Amino acid sequence: MSRPGNSRAAQNDTNIALDDALGELACTHTALRHAARRLGHLYDEAVSPTGLKATQVALLLQADRLGWEDGPTLQALAERLTIGISSLTYALRPLVRDGLIALRPDGHDKRTKHASLTALGRKRLAEGMSLWALANRRTEMVLGHDSATRLRALADAVSSGAFLDAYKAGKAMGENQGMLQTQDSGDSQGD
């Protein structure tokens, strides 16, 4: 049985150990999660008149962008969204239920499914993107063009395969790989 004073001492030791572990570094993960949640809530609010969440608008957009005659395969869509197939399947359920996305088996491989927007899905995507664009312009106005461009470039770099490879190898990512790039790559819009 531990005494109450011992748990406080253990908690203080844990806090000191965490402070020592981070040292002078700010926690990049926490900062990015907070920023992503804040923007997520703002964009969710912006597109709410469509009855969709911002993540659903982004999913519809990527399904439409990937195109293909029968729509993209679920594997291609999951890769583009950088999520697993099970997460994608879960995210697709309400969109399929509400008639915004149709799932069809591949003509050559019945194990492969394609996701395509229905007419209602295209209509809802157009509505969502109009509202999304307003939120995006407002975000850029608040941050300023240069800061918003740098933020997108850094987010694109962190989500890239080059970053993942460098991280796993324990090596720095160079400027030529996009980490400090200040031009808007255009890949972040609607993602």
Sine and cosine of phi, psi and omega as CSV:
sin_phi,cos_phi,sin_psi,cos_psi,sin_omega,cos_omega
0.00,0.00,0.75,-0.66,-0.02,-1.00
-0.99,-0.11,0.48,-0.88,0.04,-1.00
-1.00,0.04,0.49,-0.87,-0.03,-1.00
-0.81,0.58,-0.61,0.79,-0.01,-1.00
-0.90,0.44,-0.54,0.84,-0.02,-1.00
-0.92,0.39,-0.60,0.80,-0.01,-1.00
-0.93,0.38,-0.59,0.81,0.04,-1.00
-0.92,0.39,-0.65,0.76,0.03,-1.00
-0.90,0.43,-0.66,0.75,0.03,-1.00
-0.90,0.43,-0.63,0.77,0.02,-1.00
-0.90,0.43,-0.68,0.73,0.04,-1.00
-0.89,0.46,-0.64,0.77,0.05,-1.00
-0.88,0.47,-0.64,0.77,0.02,-1.00
-0.90,0.43,-0.69,0.72,0.02,-1.00
-0.88,0.48,-0.66,0.75,0.02,-1.00
-0.90,0.43,-0.67,0.74,0.00,-1.00
-0.89,0.45,-0.65,0.76,0.03,-1.00
-0.91,0.41,-0.68,0.74,0.04,-1.00
-0.88,0.47,-0.66,0.75,0.03,-1.00
-0.91,0.41,-0.61,0.79,-0.02,-1.00
-0.90,0.43,-0.67,0.75,-0.01,-1.00
-0.99,0.15,-0.51,0.86,-0.04,-1.00
0.86,0.50,-0.75,-0.67,-0.02,-1.00
-0.99,0.11,-0.13,0.99,-0.08,-1.00
-0.97,0.25,0.65,-0.76,0.20,-0.98
-0.99,0.13,0.45,-0.89,-0.02,-1.00
-0.99,0.14,0.96,-0.28,-0.03,-1.00
-0.88,0.48,-0.68,0.73,-0.02,-1.00
-0.85,0.53,-0.76,0.65,-0.03,-1.00
-0.90,0.44,-0.69,0.73,0.00,-1.00
-0.88,0.48,-0.70,0.71,0.00,-1.00
-0.92,0.38,-0.64,0.77,0.02,-1.00
-0.89,0.45,-0.68,0.73,0.02,-1.00
-0.89,0.45,-0.71,0.70,0.01,-1.00
-0.89,0.45,-0.68,0.73,-0.01,-1.00
-0.90,0.43,-0.66,0.75,0.03,-1.00
-0.91,0.42,-0.67,0.74,0.00,-1.00
-0.88,0.47,-0.77,0.64,0.01,-1.00
-0.90,0.44,-0.62,0.78,0.03,-1.00
-0.85,0.52,-0.70,0.71,0.02,-1.00
-0.91,0.42,-0.67,0.75,0.00,-1.00
-0.90,0.43,-0.68,0.74,0.01,-1.00
-0.95,0.31,-0.59,0.80,0.10,-1.00
-0.85,0.53,-0.71,0.71,0.01,-1.00
-0.89,0.45,-0.65,0.76,-0.03,-1.00
-0.90,0.44,-0.66,0.75,-0.07,-1.00
-1.00,-0.04,0.01,1.00,-0.08,-1.00
-0.84,0.54,-0.49,0.87,0.05,-1.00
-0.87,0.50,-0.33,0.94,0.03,-1.00
-0.99,0.14,-0.21,0.98,-0.09,-1.00
0.99,0.12,0.14,0.99,-0.01,-1.00
-0.93,-0.38,0.31,-0.95,0.18,-0.98
-1.00,-0.08,0.33,-0.94,0.00,-1.00
-0.85,0.52,-0.61,0.79,0.01,-1.00
-0.91,0.42,-0.54,0.84,0.03,-1.00
-0.95,0.30,-0.61,0.79,0.08,-1.00
-0.89,0.46,-0.69,0.73,0.02,-1.00
-0.88,0.47,-0.65,0.76,0.02,-1.00
-0.90,0.43,-0.71,0.70,0.04,-1.00
-0.87,0.49,-0.67,0.74,-0.01,-1.00
-0.88,0.47,-0.72,0.70,-0.04,-1.00
-0.93,0.36,-0.60,0.80,0.07,-1.00
-0.88,0.47,-0.62,0.78,0.02,-1.00
-0.95,0.30,-0.67,0.74,-0.02,-1.00
-0.90,0.43,-0.63,0.78,-0.01,-1.00
-0.94,0.35,-0.34,0.94,0.14,-0.99
0.85,0.53,-0.88,-0.48,-0.12,-0.99
0.94,0.35,0.44,-0.90,-0.06,-1.00
-0.87,0.49,-0.72,0.70,-0.01,-1.00
-0.99,-0.13,0.16,0.99,-0.12,-0.99
1.00,0.04,0.30,-0.95,-0.03,-1.00
-0.93,0.36,0.41,-0.91,0.14,-0.99
-0.94,0.35,0.38,-0.92,0.04,-1.00
-0.89,0.46,-0.57,0.82,0.02,-1.00
-0.89,0.45,-0.73,0.69,0.01,-1.00
-0.90,0.44,-0.65,0.76,0.00,-1.00
-0.92,0.39,-0.68,0.73,0.03,-1.00
-0.88,0.47,-0.68,0.74,0.03,-1.00
-0.89,0.46,-0.68,0.73,-0.01,-1.00
-0.90,0.44,-0.59,0.80,0.00,-1.00
-1.00,0.07,-0.06,1.00,-0.07,-1.00
0.78,0.62,0.76,0.65,0.10,-1.00
-0.73,-0.68,0.26,-0.96,0.03,-1.00
-0.98,0.20,0.30,-0.95,0.01,-1.00
-0.87,0.50,-0.66,0.75,-0.03,-1.00
-0.91,0.42,-0.62,0.78,0.06,-1.00
-0.91,0.41,-0.65,0.76,0.02,-1.00
-0.90,0.44,-0.72,0.70,0.01,-1.00
-0.85,0.53,-0.69,0.73,0.03,-1.00
-0.89,0.46,-0.69,0.72,-0.02,-1.00
-0.93,0.38,-0.51,0.86,-0.02,-1.00
-0.97,0.26,-0.45,0.89,-0.10,-0.99
-0.75,0.66,-0.81,0.59,-0.02,-1.00
-0.92,0.38,-0.49,0.87,0.01,-1.00
-0.95,0.32,-0.60,0.80,0.08,-1.00
-0.94,0.33,-0.72,0.69,0.00,-1.00
-0.83,0.55,-0.64,0.76,-0.05,-1.00
-1.00,0.04,0.09,1.00,0.08,-1.00
0.97,0.23,0.38,0.93,-0.01,-1.00
-1.00,-0.05,-0.45,0.89,0.00,-1.00
-0.77,-0.64,0.64,-0.77,0.12,-0.99
-0.92,-0.40,0.71,-0.71,0.07,-1.00
-0.98,-0.22,0.75,-0.67,-0.01,-1.00
-0.73,-0.69,0.60,-0.80,0.08,-1.00
-0.94,0.33,0.49,-0.87,0.05,-1.00
-0.92,0.38,0.57,-0.82,-0.01,-1.00
-0.92,0.39,-0.43,0.90,-0.06,-1.00
-0.96,-0.27,-0.50,0.87,-0.06,-1.00
-0.74,-0.67,0.97,-0.24,-0.09,-1.00
-0.91,0.42,-0.27,0.96,0.04,-1.00
-0.97,0.23,-0.33,0.94,-0.04,-1.00
-1.00,-0.09,0.72,-0.69,0.03,-1.00
-0.90,-0.43,0.50,-0.86,0.07,-1.00
-0.91,-0.41,0.57,-0.82,0.06,-1.00
-0.92,-0.40,0.84,-0.54,0.03,-1.00
-0.76,-0.64,0.53,-0.85,0.03,-1.00
-0.96,0.27,0.65,-0.76,0.13,-0.99
-1.00,0.09,0.07,-1.00,0.07,-1.00
-0.86,0.50,-0.66,0.75,0.05,-1.00
-0.90,0.43,-0.63,0.78,0.03,-1.00
-0.88,0.47,-0.65,0.76,0.04,-1.00
-0.91,0.41,-0.64,0.77,0.03,-1.00
-0.90,0.44,-0.73,0.69,-0.01,-1.00
-0.92,0.39,-0.58,0.81,0.06,-1.00
-0.89,0.45,-0.70,0.71,0.01,-1.00
-0.88,0.48,-0.68,0.73,0.04,-1.00
-0.89,0.45,-0.72,0.70,-0.02,-1.00
-0.90,0.44,-0.64,0.77,-0.02,-1.00
-0.93,0.36,-0.54,0.84,0.08,-1.00
-0.89,0.45,-0.71,0.71,0.01,-1.00
-0.94,0.34,-0.61,0.79,0.04,-1.00
-0.87,0.50,-0.70,0.71,-0.02,-1.00
-0.88,0.47,-0.62,0.78,0.05,-1.00
-0.89,0.46,-0.70,0.71,0.03,-1.00
-0.90,0.43,-0.63,0.77,-0.01,-1.00
-0.91,0.41,-0.69,0.73,0.04,-1.00
-0.89,0.45,-0.63,0.78,0.01,-1.00
-0.92,0.40,-0.66,0.75,0.04,-1.00
-0.88,0.48,-0.70,0.71,0.01,-1.00
-0.91,0.42,-0.61,0.79,0.03,-1.00
-0.90,0.44,-0.69,0.72,-0.02,-1.00
-0.91,0.41,-0.72,0.70,-0.04,-1.00
-0.98,0.22,-0.46,0.89,-0.17,-0.99
1.00,-0.03,0.55,-0.83,-0.09,-1.00
-0.85,0.53,-0.75,0.66,-0.06,-1.00
-0.90,0.44,-0.68,0.73,0.01,-1.00
-0.92,0.40,-0.66,0.76,0.02,-1.00
-0.90,0.43,-0.63,0.78,0.02,-1.00
-0.91,0.42,-0.69,0.72,0.03,-1.00
-0.90,0.43,-0.65,0.76,0.02,-1.00
-0.87,0.49,-0.72,0.69,0.02,-1.00
-0.89,0.45,-0.67,0.74,-0.01,-1.00
-0.89,0.45,-0.68,0.73,0.03,-1.00
-0.92,0.39,-0.66,0.75,0.03,-1.00
-0.90,0.44,-0.67,0.74,0.05,-1.00
-0.88,0.48,-0.67,0.74,-0.01,-1.00
-0.90,0.44,-0.71,0.71,-0.02,-1.00
-0.91,0.42,-0.52,0.85,0.00,-1.00
-1.00,0.03,0.05,1.00,-0.05,-1.00
-0.99,0.12,0.35,-0.94,0.10,-0.99
-0.91,0.42,-0.55,0.83,0.01,-1.00
-0.89,0.46,-0.65,0.76,0.05,-1.00
-0.90,0.44,-0.72,0.69,-0.02,-1.00
-0.87,0.50,-0.70,0.72,0.03,-1.00
-0.88,0.48,-0.71,0.70,0.00,-1.00
-0.90,0.43,-0.66,0.75,0.00,-1.00
-0.88,0.47,-0.75,0.67,-0.01,-1.00
-0.90,0.44,-0.55,0.84,0.00,-1.00
-0.99,0.12,-0.18,0.98,-0.02,-1.00
0.94,0.34,0.54,0.84,-0.03,-1.00
-0.87,-0.49,0.41,-0.91,0.04,-1.00
-0.96,0.28,0.53,-0.85,0.08,-1.00
-1.00,-0.07,0.77,-0.64,-0.06,-1.00
-0.99,0.14,0.26,-0.96,0.03,-1.00
-0.86,0.51,-0.56,0.83,-0.03,-1.00
-0.92,0.39,-0.19,0.98,0.03,-1.00
-0.99,-0.14,0.16,0.99,0.15,-0.99
0.99,-0.13,-0.03,1.00,-0.07,-1.00
-0.88,0.47,-0.63,0.78,-0.05,-1.00
-0.94,-0.34,0.23,0.97,-0.01,-1.00
-0.88,0.47,0.69,-0.72,-0.02,-1.00
-0.94,-0.33,-0.07,1.00,0.07,-1.00
-0.99,0.16,0.55,-0.84,0.05,-1.00
-0.97,0.25,0.89,-0.46,-0.03,-1.00
-0.97,0.25,-0.32,0.95,-0.01,-1.00
0.99,0.13,-0.17,0.99,-0.03,-1.00
-0.97,0.26,-0.32,0.95,-0.08,-1.00
-1.00,0.07,-0.29,0.96,-0.09,-1.00
-0.90,0.44,0.86,-0.51,0.07,-1.00
0.99,0.16,0.15,0.99,0.04,-1.00
-0.99,-0.15,0.00,0.00,0.00,0.00
